[in-house]
């Protein structure tokens, strides 16, 4: 008799289940971090809110800081795909715009969407960084990455000969970093009650007026 042919093991259902559990935990953590703050939120509370066990949470996220990092990555990108923000299609499409003003309008829309997703959790991060050295280090790294990424807008303007020649590149990068900061977004949309449309149009006007030739 012929030996039965072994079928290859298919773990796609298990991987889909783990991914769904991971997303559920991230959603629960995001809600609790925003409601109660990072220091006051326990992993036990997150596991309960995410309808999962604490050992499973630890298997998927080795620590509370690792979970916070996952929450931030998901908020920044808008999904749980492992794609760097600068490599995402919307950013690449904005950078490929031949017209400088069209590029700034595209980045204003990206900035609006990014802040809508992440402003609240970034405020949690900044608050927690005042009392938690590990979180402070994470905040410093995110700020470094943000400056590096937003400097690409300045480089793209310069490449199009559209950057104000009287403006040093480093100063232009600092201006972009300020205008697109979560702190400014919070002042305008939370303190002053601006709508997302108002904020986006302000980004277009400000970046165009402050950076362009």
C-alpha positions in Angstrom: 0.0 0.0 0.0 1.1 3.5 -0.7 1.8 5.6 2.4 -0.7 8.5 2.8 0.5 11.8 1.5 0.9 14.3 4.3 -0.8 17.6 3.7 1.2 20.7 4.6 0.2 22.3 7.8 -1.9 25.4 7.2 -1.8 27.9 10.2 -3.5 30.7 8.4 -6.6 30.5 10.6 -4.4 30.6 13.7 -2.5 33.6 12.4 -5.7 35.4 11.6 -7.0 34.7 15.1 -3.8 36.0 16.7 -3.9 39.1 14.5 -7.6 39.8 15.4 -6.7 39.3 19.1 -3.8 41.7 18.7 -6.0 44.4 17.1 -8.5 44.0 19.9 -5.9 44.5 22.6 -4.5 47.5 20.8 -8.0 49.1 20.5 -8.7 48.4 24.2 -5.3 49.8 25.2 -5.9 52.9 23.1 -9.3 53.6 24.8 -8.0 53.0 28.3 -4.8 55.0 27.8 -6.8 58.0 26.6 -9.5 57.7 29.3 -7.3 57.0 32.3 -3.7 57.9 31.2 -0.8 55.6 30.6 0.5 55.2 34.2 -2.9 54.4 35.7 -3.8 51.8 33.2 -2.9 48.3 34.1 -2.2 45.4 31.7 -4.9 43.4 33.6 -7.5 46.1 32.8 -6.4 46.1 29.1 -6.7 42.3 29.0 -10.2 42.4 30.5 -11.3 45.1 28.1 -9.8 43.3 25.2 -11.6 40.1 26.1 -8.3 38.1 26.3 -6.2 36.5 28.9 -3.2 38.2 30.5 -0.8 35.4 29.4 -1.9 35.9 25.8 -1.4 39.7 26.1 2.1 39.1 27.3 2.8 36.6 24.5 1.8 39.3 21.9 3.3 42.3 23.7 6.2 41.6 26.0 5.6 44.7 28.2 3.4 47.7 28.7 5.9 49.9 26.9 5.8 47.5 23.9 2.0 47.7 23.9 2.2 51.5 24.0 4.6 51.4 21.0 2.1 49.2 19.1 -0.7 51.6 19.9 1.3 54.5 18.6 2.4 52.7 15.4 -1.3 51.8 14.7 -2.4 55.4 15.3 0.3 56.8 13.1 -0.2 54.5 10.1 -3.9 53.9 10.5 -3.6 50.1 10.5 -1.4 47.4 11.8 0.6 46.8 8.6 4.4 46.9 9.2 5.0 49.7 6.7 7.1 52.8 7.7 5.0 56.0 7.5 7.3 57.6 5.0 6.9 54.5 2.7 3.1 54.6 2.7 1.3 55.3 -0.6 -0.1 58.7 0.4 3.3 60.1 1.4 4.9 58.7 -1.7 2.2 60.2 -3.9 2.6 63.6 -2.1 6.3 63.6 -2.7 5.8 62.8 -6.4 3.7 65.9 -7.0 5.5 68.1 -9.5 3.8 71.3 -8.3 5.0 72.6 -5.0 1.6 73.9 -3.9 -0.1 70.7 -4.9 2.5 68.8 -2.8 1.8 71.0 0.3 -1.9 70.5 -0.1 -1.3 66.7 -0.2 0.8 66.9 3.0 -1.8 69.1 4.7 -4.4 66.3 4.1 -1.9 63.7 5.4 -1.2 65.9 8.4 -4.9 66.3 9.1 -5.6 62.5 8.9 -2.5 61.7 10.9 -3.5 64.1 13.7 -7.1 63.0 13.7 -5.9 59.5 14.4 -3.0 60.1 16.8 -3.4 63.5 18.6 -5.1 62.1 21.6 -2.7 59.3 22.2 0.3 61.6 21.6 -1.1 63.8 24.3 -1.1 60.7 26.6 2.5 60.0 25.6 3.7 63.5 26.4 1.9 63.5 29.7 3.3 60.1 30.7 6.8 61.1 29.6 6.9 63.6 32.5 6.9 60.8 35.1 8.2 57.7 33.2 11.8 57.8 31.9 11.1 54.9 29.5 8.2 56.7 27.9 10.3 59.9 27.8 12.8 58.0 25.7 10.1 56.8 23.4 8.8 60.3 23.0 12.3 61.6 22.2 12.6 58.9 19.5 9.3 59.7 18.0 10.1 63.4 17.9 13.4 62.6 16.2 11.7 60.5 13.6 9.0 63.2 13.0 11.6 65.9 12.4 13.5 63.5 10.0 10.3 62.6 8.1 8.9 66.2 7.9 12.3 67.5 6.7 11.5 65.6 3.5 8.9 68.2 2.7 11.6 70.9 2.9 14.0 68.8 0.8 11.2 68.3 -1.8 10.5 72.0 -2.0 14.2 72.7 -2.4 14.5 70.2 -5.2 11.7 72.0 -7.0 13.5 75.3 -6.5 10.4 76.4 -4.5 11.9 77.0 -1.1 12.4 80.6 0.0 16.1 81.3 -0.8 16.3 83.5 2.3 15.3 80.6 4.5 18.1 78.2 5.7 17.1 74.6 5.2 17.5 73.8 8.9 15.3 76.7 9.9 12.7 75.6 7.3 12.7 72.1 8.8 12.1 73.5 12.3 9.2 75.6 11.0 7.6 72.5 9.4 8.2 70.6 12.6 6.4 73.3 14.5 3.4 73.8 12.2 2.8 70.0 11.9 3.2 69.3 15.6 0.6 67.6 17.8 0.8 70.4 20.3 -0.3 73.0 17.7 -3.0 70.6 16.5 -4.3 70.3 20.0 -4.3 74.0 20.6 -6.4 74.7 17.5 -8.8 71.8 17.5 -9.3 71.1 21.3 -8.7 74.5 22.9 -10.0 76.7 20.1 -12.5 74.2 18.7 -11.4 74.3 15.1 -12.8 71.7 12.7 -10.6 69.3 10.8 -11.3 71.3 7.6 -10.2 74.5 9.2 -7.1 72.9 10.5 -6.2 71.4 7.1 -6.7 74.8 5.3 -4.6 76.5 7.9 -1.8 73.9 7.2 -2.0 74.8 3.5 -1.8 78.5 4.1 0.9 78.3 6.8 3.2 76.0 5.0 2.8 77.9 1.7 3.4 81.3 3.3 6.3 80.3 5.5 8.3 78.1 3.2 7.7 78.9 -0.4 9.7 81.2 -2.6 
